[in-house]
Amino acid sequence: MFASFSRASFALQKPFGAKAEVPSREEAWELLCEYTKGDSLRKHALAVETAMRACAKRYGDAEADVDEWGLVGLLHDFDYEMFPAADQHPFTGANILCGRGYSERFIKAIMGHATYTNVPRDTDMAKALFATDELCGFLVACALVRPSRSLDDMEVKSVKKKLKDKHFARSVNREDIHQGVIELNVELDEHIRFVIHALKPVQKEIGLGPREEQASTA
């Protein structure tokens, strides 16, 4: 048996058991695909995974587990497609992850990326996920309206200009992006530049690049 998490009760739960090793990426990918069928959400998961792996090396301490950080990014929204309501996501996902053996630290980082859970972001991993999630989605949106549909030569100033345009990518929470860099103790310009650089090697995998290239890799 494992703790059952809900919007009202998560903070009241007693600590649950941690697995000595992070489940494999193959297991995490299978879990993502089990609950997420849509291509766009899978690509977002890949983007955040990639950014989080880079974040582990930049913002984590000497003991930061790059795979753990990456899988937190991969699975942060895995339950959203099936359980999108605020009283379901990410609470339902937390229950599932607990049952699959993921650690308390792992699950709390995912819970913390949704501000309405009131779960504190008290680890570098949790802070990085919060600072990276919405930004990844925003950067992809910025790339898709460029003629090249890519991150190549994307300038920080153009990203910041679009951040100020409330009509562009309306679903992206600007407040989370700004609060995220504050908690991570990094300048917004620096973090935008860093995440752009981190995502460039996986542009095709996350749906960027010329349409003909996307068709050939589909």
C-alpha positions in Angstrom: 0.0 0.0 0.0 1.1 3.6 -0.6 -0.1 7.0 0.4 -3.0 8.5 -1.5 -2.4 12.0 -2.6 -5.1 14.6 -3.2 -5.2 18.4 -3.5 -6.2 18.6 0.1 -4.1 15.9 1.6 -0.7 15.8 0.0 1.1 17.9 2.5 -0.2 15.8 5.4 1.1 12.5 4.1 3.9 10.8 6.0 7.1 10.2 4.1 6.9 7.2 1.8 9.5 4.7 0.9 12.2 5.6 -1.6 13.7 3.2 -4.1 17.4 2.9 -4.0 17.8 3.4 -7.7 15.9 5.6 -10.2 13.8 3.5 -12.5 15.2 3.2 -15.9 14.5 5.6 -18.7 12.9 2.7 -20.6 10.5 2.2 -17.7 9.8 5.9 -17.6 9.2 6.2 -21.3 6.8 3.3 -21.2 4.9 5.0 -18.3 4.7 8.2 -20.2 3.4 6.4 -23.3 0.8 4.5 -21.2 -0.8 7.7 -20.1 0.1 10.1 -22.8 -1.0 9.3 -26.3 -0.7 12.8 -27.9 2.3 13.6 -29.9 2.6 17.2 -28.7 2.7 16.3 -25.0 5.2 13.6 -25.6 7.4 16.1 -27.4 7.1 18.6 -24.6 8.1 15.8 -22.2 11.2 15.2 -24.3 12.0 18.9 -24.3 11.8 19.2 -20.6 13.8 16.0 -20.0 16.6 17.4 -22.2 16.6 20.7 -20.5 16.6 19.1 -17.0 19.5 16.9 -17.9 21.4 20.0 -18.8 20.1 21.7 -15.6 21.5 18.9 -13.4 25.0 19.7 -14.6 24.6 23.4 -14.3 22.4 23.9 -11.2 22.8 20.6 -9.3 25.4 19.8 -6.7 28.2 17.3 -7.0 25.7 14.5 -6.1 23.0 15.5 -8.6 21.8 12.4 -10.6 21.5 13.5 -14.3 19.2 10.6 -15.0 16.9 11.4 -12.1 16.7 15.1 -13.1 16.0 14.0 -16.7 13.2 11.6 -15.8 11.6 14.2 -13.5 11.4 16.3 -16.7 10.1 13.4 -18.8 7.3 12.5 -16.4 6.3 15.8 -14.9 3.1 15.9 -17.0 2.6 12.2 -17.8 -0.9 12.1 -16.2 -2.1 15.4 -17.6 -3.7 14.1 -20.8 -6.0 11.6 -18.9 -6.4 13.6 -15.7 -6.2 17.4 -16.6 -8.3 18.9 -13.9 -6.6 20.8 -11.1 -7.9 18.3 -8.5 -6.4 15.5 -10.6 -3.0 16.6 -12.1 -0.4 16.1 -10.7 -2.0 14.3 -7.7 -3.1 11.3 -9.7 0.3 11.0 -11.2 1.9 11.2 -7.7 -0.1 8.2 -6.7 1.0 6.3 -9.8 4.6 7.2 -9.4 4.6 6.2 -5.7 3.2 2.8 -6.7 5.9 2.4 -9.3 8.7 2.9 -6.7 9.7 6.5 -7.5 11.2 8.3 -4.5 9.7 11.0 -2.4 12.2 13.6 -3.7 11.2 12.7 -7.3 7.5 13.0 -6.7 7.7 16.2 -4.6 9.6 17.8 -7.4 6.8 17.0 -9.8 4.2 18.0 -7.4 6.0 21.3 -6.8 5.9 22.3 -10.5 2.1 23.0 -10.1 1.9 26.0 -7.8 -1.6 25.1 -6.6 -0.4 22.0 -4.9 1.4 24.2 -2.3 4.2 21.6 -2.2 7.4 23.5 -1.5 10.2 23.5 -4.1 12.9 22.8 -1.6 15.5 21.0 -3.8 17.6 22.2 -6.7 15.8 19.7 -8.9 12.4 20.9 -8.0 13.4 24.6 -8.6 14.9 23.7 -12.0 11.8 21.9 -13.1 9.6 24.8 -12.2 12.0 27.3 -14.0 12.2 25.1 -17.1 8.8 23.6 -17.8 6.9 26.6 -19.0 10.0 28.1 -20.7 10.5 25.0 -22.8 6.9 25.2 -24.1 7.4 28.9 -24.8 10.7 28.5 -26.7 9.1 25.8 -28.9 6.2 28.2 -29.6 8.7 30.9 -30.5 10.5 28.6 -32.8 7.4 27.4 -34.6 6.5 31.0 -35.8 10.0 31.6 -37.3 10.6 30.9 -41.0 13.1 28.2 -40.1 10.8 26.7 -37.4 14.0 26.3 -35.3 16.0 27.5 -32.4 19.0 28.3 -34.5 20.1 31.9 -34.1 17.2 32.6 -31.8 18.0 35.7 -29.7 17.1 36.2 -26.1 15.8 39.6 -26.8 13.2 38.2 -29.3 12.1 35.7 -26.7 11.7 38.4 -24.1 9.7 40.6 -26.5 7.3 37.7 -27.1 7.0 37.1 -23.3 5.6 40.6 -23.0 3.0 39.9 -25.7 0.2 38.4 -23.8 -1.6 37.4 -27.0 1.3 35.1 -28.0 1.3 31.5 -26.6 -1.5 32.5 -24.1 -1.4 29.1 -22.4 2.1 29.7 -21.1 2.2 31.0 -17.6 4.6 34.0 -17.6 4.5 34.3 -13.9 5.9 30.8 -13.4 8.8 31.6 -15.7 9.7 34.8 -13.8 9.2 33.2 -10.4 11.2 30.2 -11.5 14.3 32.1 -12.3 14.0 34.0 -9.0 13.9 30.7 -7.1 16.7 29.3 -9.1 18.7 32.4 -8.4 19.6 33.0 -12.0 19.0 35.9 -14.4 16.2 35.5 -16.9 18.4 36.3 -19.9 20.9 33.7 -18.8 18.4 31.0 -18.2 16.6 31.6 -21.6 20.0 31.4 -23.4 20.9 28.3 -21.5 17.7 26.4 -22.3 17.8 27.4 -25.9 21.3 25.9 -26.1 20.2 22.8 -24.3 17.3 22.1 -26.7 19.2 22.7 -30.0 20.5 19.1 -30.3 17.0 17.6 -30.0 15.1 20.0 -32.3 13.8 17.3 -34.7 12.7 15.1 -31.8 10.6 17.9 -30.2 8.9 18.9 -33.5 11.1 21.7 -34.7 12.9 22.3 -38.0 11.6 22.5 -41.6 8.3 20.7 -42.2 9.9 18.4 -44.8 12.4 17.2 -42.1 9.6 16.6 -39.7 7.7 14.5 -42.3 10.8 12.4 -42.9 11.3 11.7 -39.2 7.7 11.0 -38.4 
